[in-house]
Amino acid sequence: MASEYWNKWWDMRSDRRRFLKTGAATGVGAAGIALVGCGDDDDDDDATNTPGGLAPTNTPVPDATATPTPSITPGGELLNHRQGDPPSINPYGSPSFEAKVHAAFVYSRLYKLGTASGLDPALAVPEPDAAEGHEFIDNTTVTVKLRPDVMFQDVSPVSGRQMATEDVEFSWGLATADDNANAGRLTTVVDRIDFTDDTTMTFHLKQPDAEFIDLLADTNLLYLMPTEADGGFDPATQMIGSGPWLFNKYEPSVQVIYDKNPNWFAGEGGMIPYVDRHTFKIIPEAATRLAQFLAGNINIFAPSNNDLPQIVQQMPDVQLSGQQSQLLSFFYWSNLQDTSTPWSNPMVRQAVSMAMDRDSSFDLHYNANELADAGIDMPRDWNNIIPAGMKRWWLDPQSPEHGDSGKYFNYDPTEAKALLAAAGYDDPSSLKFKYQYTANRYGAAFNSVAEANALFLNDIGISPEIEIQDYNSVYFTQTFTGNFTGLAYGYETPFPNGGAYPQRYFTDNNLNHSRVNDTELADLTARQQQELDEEARRDLFHEIQRKNAEKGFYFPQQSGAGTGFVAFPKNVNYNDRRTLFYGGGTESIPYWWIDTRA
């Protein structure tokens, strides 16, 4: 029966995760640093991002040979940091990653990524959060039941009541609203939901989908809010959820404070979270963040790789963990359906890609050469439109398997000029377009590469008009959504499921940045989403990456392809528990604690 097949397939995924729990990480010592694996094992499904999996820098792989955890000392405060204010604290108020970072502290999801001490976060698969479990009735029908012990925060107007399916229905409406940029990722998969009773719902899918449960765990999509958010309180100023933390206050440009929820349904009788408070200090300047960490004023820190030598020198007992990221920086052009623009010609787009020196860009972003001299090595893979850290589906642009279209990733200014000439630009200076990016959200290393991109263009004779945009008011709200003209550079949303990348790029959705409308790639995208055979699905992913380069729609750069680090003072025990993306508020940080004996 189809239901037995799908349920066995899901069990097989979970078994693979358990089997590989202690398999991938290796320990490397350098200058007294506790540095754990670089995440370059071939079994890595994907990799991740920030302190607690909270933003676009990179997180560590737990060390499989870690020292046994000492007895836990509860209490105290974790002092984290953000580079800027969230555009909204309402998870449905903005599709920005910043809104999702904060949502994961307060709001539950049906599913979350299943973390554990010693588990490489790249191997994590979804496990129930507010859901009790699921069952495939057939290949397009899935029943999900809520846990009976999920209670909202005990404040008016919710007053600590039990979560019910009416809250899921309400939240689903917000997640799939026409003005929600991520709605298409759910509405293209789910035909309808039947809410049978207070704890039972049945999802009817439009077609079989290999990543449906992953969608329910995706930190970009479905957060469960109480129905009282519809007029009973303002979710833009107050957060009332059922997660591990209680919203205390948000002081713009200063801090966001969360207190322990002693009644969290997964808190093991009020023990977890282990600390009493988690605070995000909002610190825009990189130098100030470094100084605050060295002074002990923050105790979770995602440093620039350029800062590592100083940190090691001044804090010889620092805990420093690193992993290859699953993060994609990329170029995208405005509206490729408009054939009147110069960049509607794929040769122009391919020429811009071949103007980029990816090896130099990698060294610039990751300080790779200096770190190598200090004994800290990292893989030097190149991003494709599937990030290099997502080894399960990534196709190496430098490999023979990429075929002829791999040449468009090579640094070849001479060939770039030849492509421009073939496109009608014998004089490259006659090619005019705007080059835009944001410089107040992703950090100094990203900004350095963004600036270098313009110099690479200069080297082939192109002098673009450069526009540096504010992240909240212009870049994310306009450029990232495709409302711009010319060439843009930025980070893509990191997704836990590989299928989300081609779905965003090649299907009809609000965040198809370049408005690509290509029948062949749309068909490949649909086929991989329904394919359950691992090798056959990998072949489809690889063909998508070849065809994208051949047609020149999107080209990646090297920010996000290397290893980033998270630093902790010796008294913070992160319990070898890390996660992917934005789910740290639920999936990892509740399990961290402060050792008062250190």
VOBA-124913 format. One record per residue (C-alpha): residue number from 1; residue in one letter; chain; x, z, y. Coordinates in steps of 0.5 Angstrom, whole numbers, plus 500, padded with zeros to 3 digits. Layout:
# VOBA-124913
> pos:code:unit:c1:c3:c2
> NUM:a:A:X:Z:Y
...
END
This chain:
# VOBA-124913
> pos:code:unit:c1:c3:c2
> 1:m:A:500:500:500
> 2:a:A:502:499:507
> 3:s:A:501:506:509
> 4:e:A:506:508:504
> 5:y:A:511:503:506
> 6:w:A:511:505:513
> 7:n:A:511:512:512
> 8:k:A:517:512:507
> 9:w:A:521:507:512
> 10:w:A:520:513:517
> 11:d:A:523:518:512
> 12:m:A:529:514:511
> 13:r:A:530:514:518
> 14:s:A:530:521:518
> 15:d:A:534:522:512
> 16:r:A:540:517:515
> 17:r:A:540:522:521
> 18:r:A:541:528:516
> 19:f:A:546:525:512
> 20:l:A:550:523:518
> 21:k:A:549:530:522
> 22:t:A:557:531:521
> 23:g:A:560:525:520
> 24:a:A:562:521:526
> 25:a:A:566:526:531
> 26:t:A:573:527:531
> 27:g:A:577:532:535
> 28:v:A:583:530:540
> 29:g:A:587:535:543
> 30:a:A:590:534:550
> 31:a:A:593:539:555
> 32:g:A:589:545:552
> 33:i:A:583:541:553
> 34:a:A:577:542:548
> 35:l:A:576:535:547
> 36:v:A:571:532:542
> 37:g:A:570:525:539
> 38:c:A:570:519:543
> 39:g:A:563:516:540
> 40:d:A:567:509:537
> 41:d:A:565:510:530
> 42:d:A:561:504:527
> 43:d:A:555:508:525
> 44:d:A:553:510:532
> 45:d:A:546:508:534
> 46:d:A:547:509:541
> 47:a:A:550:514:546
> 48:t:A:548:517:552
> 49:n:A:549:520:559
> 50:t:A:550:527:563
> 51:p:A:550:534:563
> 52:g:A:545:535:558
> 53:g:A:543:528:557
> 54:l:A:541:528:564
> 55:a:A:543:522:568
> 56:p:A:548:516:568
> 57:t:A:554:519:567
> 58:n:A:556:520:560
> 59:t:A:555:526:554
> 60:p:A:559:529:549
> 61:v:A:559:528:541
> 62:p:A:559:535:538
> 63:d:A:565:536:534
> 64:a:A:563:536:527
> 65:t:A:569:541:525
> 66:a:A:567:546:531
> 67:t:A:568:553:531
> 68:p:A:562:557:528
> 69:t:A:558:560:534
> 70:p:A:559:567:536
> 71:s:A:553:572:537
> 72:i:A:549:569:542
> 73:t:A:548:573:549
> 74:p:A:542:572:552
> 75:g:A:540:572:560
> 76:g:A:544:569:566
> 77:e:A:544:562:570
> 78:l:A:546:555:568
> 79:l:A:548:552:575
> 80:n:A:548:545:574
> 81:h:A:548:539:579
> 82:r:A:545:533:582
> 83:q:A:547:528:587
> 84:g:A:541:527:590
> 85:d:A:534:529:591
> 86:p:A:529:526:586
> 87:p:A:524:521:589
> 88:s:A:518:525:586
> 89:i:A:518:531:581
> 90:n:A:511:528:579
> 91:p:A:514:524:572
> 92:y:A:508:519:574
> 93:g:A:510:519:582
> 94:s:A:516:515:581
> 95:p:A:519:511:575
> 96:s:A:526:513:577
> 97:f:A:531:517:572
> 98:e:A:531:522:577
> 99:a:A:524:524:576
> 100:k:A:524:524:569
> 101:v:A:530:528:569
> 102:h:A:526:534:572
> 103:a:A:520:532:568
> 104:a:A:524:534:561
> 105:f:A:524:541:563
> 106:v:A:517:543:564
> 107:y:A:513:537:561
> 108:s:A:512:536:553
> 109:r:A:512:530:550
> 110:l:A:509:528:543
> 111:y:A:516:527:540
> 112:k:A:523:528:543
> 113:l:A:530:527:540
> 114:g:A:531:531:534
> 115:t:A:538:535:536
> 116:a:A:542:540:532
> 117:s:A:548:543:533
> 118:g:A:554:539:530
> 119:l:A:550:533:530
> 120:d:A:552:526:534
> 121:p:A:547:525:539
> 122:a:A:547:518:538
> 123:l:A:545:519:531
> 124:a:A:538:523:533
> 125:v:A:532:520:531
> 126:p:A:525:523:534
> 127:e:A:522:529:531
> 128:p:A:515:532:533
> 129:d:A:515:536:540
> 130:a:A:508:537:542
> 131:a:A:506:533:536
> 132:e:A:505:537:529
> 133:g:A:506:530:526
> 134:h:A:504:523:524
> 135:e:A:502:519:519
> 136:f:A:501:511:518
> 137:i:A:495:509:515
> 138:d:A:497:502:515
> 139:n:A:502:498:519
> 140:t:A:498:498:525
> 141:t:A:494:505:525
> 142:v:A:498:511:526
> 143:t:A:495:518:526
> 144:v:A:498:524:530
> 145:k:A:496:531:531
> 146:l:A:498:536:536
> 147:r:A:501:543:534
> 148:p:A:495:548:535
> 149:d:A:500:553:539
> 150:v:A:502:549:545
> 151:m:A:500:553:551
> 152:f:A:500:551:558
> 153:q:A:503:555:563
> 154:d:A:499:561:565
> 155:v:A:498:560:573
> 156:s:A:492:557:576
> 157:p:A:488:553:575
> 158:v:A:491:551:568
> 159:s:A:491:559:566
> 160:g:A:495:558:560
> 161:r:A:490:554:556
> 162:q:A:491:550:550
> 163:m:A:493:543:550
> 164:a:A:488:538:547
> 165:t:A:487:531:546
> 166:e:A:484:530:553
> 167:d:A:490:532:556
> 168:v:A:494:526:552
> 169:e:A:488:522:554
> 170:f:A:489:523:561
> 171:s:A:497:523:561
> 172:w:A:496:516:557
> 173:g:A:492:514:563
> 174:l:A:497:515:568
> 175:a:A:503:512:564
> 176:t:A:499:506:563
> 177:a:A:496:505:570
> 178:d:A:497:498:573
> 179:d:A:502:501:578
> 180:n:A:506:505:573
> 181:a:A:512:500:573
> 182:n:A:513:502:565
> 183:a:A:506:501:563
> 184:g:A:508:495:560
> 185:r:A:512:498:555
> 186:l:A:506:502:552
> 187:t:A:500:497:553
> 188:t:A:504:491:550
> 189:v:A:504:495:543
> 190:v:A:498:500:543
> 191:d:A:491:496:543
> 192:r:A:487:503:544
> 193:i:A:487:510:542
> 194:d:A:481:514:538
> 195:f:A:481:521:540
> 196:t:A:478:524:534
> 197:d:A:477:532:536
> 198:d:A:481:536:540
> 199:t:A:488:536:536
> 200:t:A:487:529:533
> 201:m:A:488:522:535
> 202:t:A:489:515:532
> 203:f:A:493:510:535
> 204:h:A:491:502:534
> 205:l:A:497:498:535
> 206:k:A:497:490:537
> 207:q:A:502:489:531
> 208:p:A:507:492:527
> 209:d:A:512:496:531
> 210:a:A:519:498:529
> 211:e:A:520:503:535
> 212:f:A:513:506:536
> 213:i:A:515:513:534
> 214:d:A:521:512:539
> 215:l:A:516:510:544
> 216:l:A:513:517:544
> 217:a:A:519:520:544
> 218:d:A:522:516:550
> 219:t:A:524:520:556
> 220:n:A:522:514:561
> 221:l:A:514:514:558
> 222:l:A:509:519:556
> 223:y:A:509:526:559
> 224:l:A:503:531:557
> 225:m:A:500:533:564
> 226:p:A:494:538:564
> 227:t:A:488:534:566
> 228:e:A:488:539:572
> 229:a:A:493:535:575
> 230:d:A:487:531:577
> 231:g:A:485:534:583
> 232:g:A:486:542:581
> 233:f:A:494:542:583
> 234:d:A:498:537:586
> 235:p:A:504:535:581
> 236:a:A:508:532:587
> 237:t:A:509:539:589
> 238:q:A:508:543:583
> 239:m:A:509:542:576
> 240:i:A:505:546:571
> 241:g:A:507:544:564
> 242:s:A:508:547:557
> 243:g:A:515:546:556
> 244:p:A:521:550:555
> 245:w:A:522:552:563
> 246:l:A:517:554:569
> 247:f:A:518:551:575
> 248:n:A:520:556:580
> 249:k:A:521:552:587
> 250:y:A:524:545:590
> 251:e:A:528:546:596
> 252:p:A:530:538:598
> 253:s:A:537:537:599
> 254:v:A:539:544:597
> 255:q:A:536:546:590
> 256:v:A:531:545:584
> 257:i:A:530:552:580
> 258:y:A:527:553:573
> 259:d:A:526:559:570
> 260:k:A:525:561:562
> 261:n:A:518:560:559
> 262:p:A:518:566:555
> 263:n:A:512:563:551
> 264:w:A:515:556:549
> 265:f:A:512:554:543
> 266:a:A:518:552:540
> 267:g:A:522:558:543
> 268:e:A:522:562:537
> 269:g:A:518:568:539
> 270:g:A:521:568:546
> 271:m:A:528:567:545
> 272:i:A:529:560:547
> 273:p:A:531:558:552
> 274:y:A:537:563:552
> 275:v:A:538:563:559
> 276:d:A:533:566:564
> 277:r:A:534:561:569
> 278:h:A:537:553:570
> 279:t:A:538:551:577
> 280:f:A:540:544:580
> 281:k:A:544:544:586
> 282:i:A:544:538:590
> 283:i:A:551:536:592
> 284:p:A:551:529:594
> 285:e:A:559:529:595
> 286:a:A:564:528:589
> 287:a:A:569:532:593
> 288:t:A:564:538:594
> 289:r:A:562:538:587
> 290:l:A:569:538:584
> 291:a:A:571:544:589
> 292:q:A:564:548:587
> 293:f:A:566:547:580
> 294:l:A:573:549:580
> 295:a:A:571:555:585
> 296:g:A:566:557:579
> 297:n:A:560:556:583
> 298:i:A:557:551:578
> 299:n:A:558:551:571
> 300:i:A:556:545:568
> 301:f:A:560:539:571
> 302:a:A:560:531:570
> 303:p:A:567:529:573
> 304:s:A:569:523:575
> 305:n:A:575:521:570
> 306:n:A:579:521:576
> 307:d:A:578:528:577
> 308:l:A:580:530:570
> 309:p:A:588:531:571
> 310:q:A:586:536:577
> 311:i:A:581:540:573
> 312:v:A:586:540:567
> 313:q:A:591:543:571
> 314:q:A:587:548:575
> 315:m:A:583:550:569
> 316:p:A:587:550:563
> 317:d:A:582:553:559
> 318:v:A:576:548:561
> 319:q:A:572:545:555
> 320:l:A:572:538:556
> 321:s:A:567:533:552
> 322:g:A:567:526:552
> 323:q:A:563:520:549
> 324:q:A:563:513:550
> 325:s:A:556:511:554
> 326:q:A:550:508:552
> 327:l:A:549:505:559
> 328:l:A:549:498:562
> 329:s:A:551:496:569
> 330:f:A:549:489:570
> 331:f:A:548:483:575
> 332:y:A:541:480:576
> 333:w:A:538:475:581
> 334:s:A:532:474:584
> 335:n:A:526:470:582
> 336:l:A:529:465:577
> 337:q:A:522:462:577
> 338:d:A:524:459:584
> 339:t:A:527:453:582
> 340:s:A:529:452:590
> 341:t:A:535:457:590
> 342:p:A:542:455:588
> 343:w:A:542:461:583
> 344:s:A:536:457:579
> 345:n:A:542:453:576
> 346:p:A:545:457:570
> 347:m:A:552:454:572
> 348:v:A:552:458:578
> 349:r:A:550:465:575
> 350:q:A:555:463:569
> 351:a:A:561:462:575
> 352:v:A:559:469:578
> 353:s:A:560:472:571
> 354:m:A:567:468:570
> 355:a:A:569:471:576
> 356:m:A:569:478:574
> 357:d:A:575:481:571
> 358:r:A:572:486:566
> 359:d:A:579:489:564
> 360:s:A:581:491:571
> 361:s:A:574:493:572
> 362:f:A:574:498:566
> 363:d:A:581:501:568
> 364:l:A:578:502:576
> 365:h:A:572:505:573
> 366:y:A:574:510:568
> 367:n:A:582:511:570
> 368:a:A:583:509:563
> 369:n:A:591:508:564
> 370:e:A:592:514:567
> 371:l:A:588:518:562
> 372:a:A:592:514:556
> 373:d:A:598:517:559
> 374:a:A:595:524:559
> 375:g:A:594:523:552
> 376:i:A:586:521:552
> 377:d:A:584:515:549
> 378:m:A:578:511:549
> 379:p:A:575:505:547
> 380:r:A:575:499:551
> 381:d:A:569:495:549
> 382:w:A:565:490:554
> 383:n:A:558:491:555
> 384:n:A:553:486:553
> 385:i:A:546:486:555
> 386:i:A:545:491:549
> 387:p:A:550:497:552
> 388:a:A:557:497:548
> 389:g:A:555:504:546
> 390:m:A:549:502:542
> 391:k:A:553:500:536
> 392:r:A:547:499:532
> 393:w:A:545:493:536
> 394:w:A:551:491:540
> 395:l:A:554:484:540
> 396:d:A:562:484:542
> 397:p:A:562:479:547
> 398:q:A:570:478:545
> 399:s:A:568:477:538
> 400:p:A:568:470:534
> 401:e:A:561:472:532
> 402:h:A:559:471:540
> 403:g:A:560:464:539
> 404:d:A:561:459:545
> 405:s:A:557:463:550
> 406:g:A:562:469:549
> 407:k:A:567:465:554
> 408:y:A:562:467:560
> 409:f:A:565:474:559
> 410:n:A:572:472:560
> 411:y:A:576:472:567
> 412:d:A:577:465:568
> 413:p:A:577:464:576
> 414:t:A:579:456:575
> 415:e:A:573:455:570
> 416:a:A:568:459:575
> 417:k:A:570:454:580
> 418:a:A:569:448:576
> 419:l:A:562:451:574
> 420:l:A:561:451:581
> 421:a:A:563:444:583
> 422:a:A:559:442:577
> 423:a:A:553:445:580
> 424:g:A:554:441:587
> 425:y:A:559:446:590
> 426:d:A:565:443:591
> 427:d:A:566:448:597
> 428:p:A:564:455:594
> 429:s:A:564:457:601
> 430:s:A:558:453:602
> 431:l:A:554:457:597
> 432:k:A:550:463:601
> 433:f:A:547:469:598
> 434:k:A:546:476:599
> 435:y:A:550:481:594
> 436:q:A:546:488:594
> 437:y:A:547:495:591
> 438:t:A:546:502:592
> 439:a:A:552:507:594
> 440:n:A:549:513:594
> 441:r:A:546:515:587
> 442:y:A:551:513:582
> 443:g:A:558:516:584
> 444:a:A:565:514:587
> 445:a:A:567:510:580
> 446:f:A:561:506:580
> 447:n:A:561:504:588
> 448:s:A:569:502:587
> 449:v:A:567:497:582
> 450:a:A:561:494:586
> 451:e:A:566:493:592
> 452:a:A:571:490:587
> 453:n:A:565:485:585
> 454:a:A:565:482:592
> 455:l:A:573:481:592
> 456:f:A:572:478:585
> 457:l:A:567:473:588
> 458:n:A:572:472:594
> 459:d:A:577:470:590
> 460:i:A:573:464:587
> 461:g:A:571:462:595
> 462:i:A:564:466:595
> 463:s:A:563:470:601
> 464:p:A:557:473:600
> 465:e:A:553:477:605
> 466:i:A:553:485:603
> 467:e:A:548:489:603
> 468:i:A:549:497:601
> 469:q:A:542:500:600
> 470:d:A:539:507:600
> 471:y:A:537:508:593
> 472:n:A:530:512:594
> 473:s:A:527:508:600
> 474:v:A:530:501:598
> 475:y:A:534:500:592
> 476:f:A:530:503:587
> 477:t:A:523:502:590
> 478:q:A:524:494:592
> 479:t:A:531:491:589
> 480:f:A:530:494:582
> 481:t:A:523:492:581
> 482:g:A:525:485:583
> 483:n:A:523:485:590
> 484:f:A:529:482:593
> 485:t:A:533:475:595
> 486:g:A:540:474:592
> 487:l:A:544:478:587
> 488:a:A:544:485:585
> 489:y:A:548:490:582
> 490:g:A:546:496:579
> 491:y:A:545:500:572
> 492:e:A:539:499:568
> 493:t:A:535:504:565
> 494:p:A:538:507:559
> 495:f:A:533:507:553
> 496:p:A:534:510:547
> 497:n:A:531:504:543
> 498:g:A:535:498:543
> 499:g:A:528:494:543
> 500:a:A:527:496:550
> 501:y:A:532:492:553
> 502:p:A:530:485:551
> 503:q:A:523:487:552
> 504:r:A:524:489:560
> 505:y:A:529:483:561
> 506:f:A:524:477:557
> 507:t:A:517:479:557
> 508:d:A:512:479:563
> 509:n:A:513:486:566
> 510:n:A:514:489:573
> 511:l:A:521:491:571
> 512:n:A:523:484:569
> 513:h:A:528:484:575
> 514:s:A:529:477:575
> 515:r:A:522:474:573
> 516:v:A:525:471:567
> 517:n:A:520:467:563
> 518:d:A:523:464:557
> 519:t:A:519:462:551
> 520:e:A:525:462:546
> 521:l:A:528:469:548
> 522:a:A:521:472:549
> 523:d:A:519:470:541
> 524:l:A:526:473:539
> 525:t:A:524:479:543
> 526:a:A:517:479:539
> 527:r:A:520:478:532
> 528:q:A:526:484:533
> 529:q:A:520:489:535
> 530:q:A:517:487:528
> 531:e:A:522:487:524
> 532:l:A:524:493:519
> 533:d:A:530:490:515
> 534:e:A:536:493:519
> 535:e:A:540:487:518
> 536:a:A:535:482:519
> 537:r:A:533:486:526
> 538:r:A:541:486:528
> 539:d:A:541:478:527
> 540:l:A:536:478:532
> 541:f:A:539:482:537
> 542:h:A:545:478:536
> 543:e:A:542:472:537
> 544:i:A:538:475:543
> 545:q:A:545:476:546
> 546:r:A:548:470:545
> 547:k:A:542:466:548
> 548:n:A:542:470:554
> 549:a:A:549:469:556
> 550:e:A:548:461:554
> 551:k:A:542:461:559
> 552:g:A:546:465:564
> 553:f:A:540:470:566
> 554:y:A:543:477:566
> 555:f:A:551:479:566
> 556:p:A:554:486:565
> 557:q:A:559:489:568
> 558:q:A:564:495:565
> 559:s:A:561:501:569
> 560:g:A:558:505:563
> 561:a:A:562:501:558
> 562:g:A:567:507:557
> 563:t:A:568:514:556
> 564:g:A:565:519:561
> 565:f:A:566:527:560
> 566:v:A:562:533:562
> 567:a:A:566:540:563
> 568:f:A:564:547:562
> 569:p:A:568:553:564
> 570:k:A:570:557:558
> 571:n:A:564:562:558
> 572:v:A:559:557:557
> 573:n:A:557:555:550
> 574:y:A:554:549:549
> 575:n:A:552:550:542
> 576:d:A:555:543:540
> 577:r:A:548:541:542
> 578:r:A:547:535:546
> 579:t:A:542:529:547
> 580:l:A:541:522:550
> 581:f:A:539:520:557
> 582:y:A:534:525:561
> 583:g:A:531:529:555
> 584:g:A:536:535:556
> 585:g:A:531:540:559
> 586:t:A:528:540:552
> 587:e:A:533:537:547
> 588:s:A:539:541:549
> 589:i:A:540:545:555
> 590:p:A:535:551:552
> 591:y:A:540:552:547
> 592:w:A:546:553:551
> 593:w:A:548:560:553
> 594:i:A:553:564:557
> 595:d:A:558:568:553
> 596:t:A:559:574:558
> 597:r:A:565:576:553
> 598:a:A:569:570:555
END
